[in-house]
Amino acid sequence: MSMCHNEGHPSLVTNRKWLHCCSPKEFPFDPYNIGVWMMLCDDAHPDPGSTMTEIDVAWAKAKELVFSGIVPIIKAKCTTRSTRPTSLKLATGGAILFYTPDFRNKKEVTTVAEAIHDHVDNKKELFFRAYNANSFIGQSSLGEKSVCMYMYTVNKMLLAKREEEIFMLLD
């Protein structure tokens, strides 16, 4: 896998756009089937009960989860202070991305979302897409008309995005 740079607090790092954390466990995967869970975090204000920001606390817990190898996360990466464009320097927003081996495997996708929710103590929705999709909004992957997109709620419900651009509860 790629080089892993995970030192420092994301809210303070200015010499790299991303911090990377790779699993020590080998998960078989096809690069065309990788999925990505995205967790949004505040990267400016201190987390309640801490001197670190929400993204700093979440990144420390995300690294623990990835290094444990207990769930199929190939790697995670986190935005840093240098990622935000100059025009958005006053905004408070960062993201942690968790890469999974197969976006088509609903059980695996759900297992990873549950682990992120529980271990990272996530208090916000998580959003999922296929890595090959163009973005978290406009989706097309290798000619497929519809790539799976999910949302995992704070109440531990997995929702799927339908063609009408709304999320529906999955069975």
Secondary structure, DSSP 8 states (H G I E B T S, - for coil): -------S-TTT--S-SEEEEE-SS-----GGG-EEEEEEE-SSSB-TTSSSBHHHHHHHHHHHHHHH-SS---EEEEE-TTTS-GGGTTS--EEEEEEES-TT-HHHHHHHHHHHHHHTT--S-EEEEETTSSSSSS--BTTBS---EEEE-TTS-EEEE-TTS-EEE--
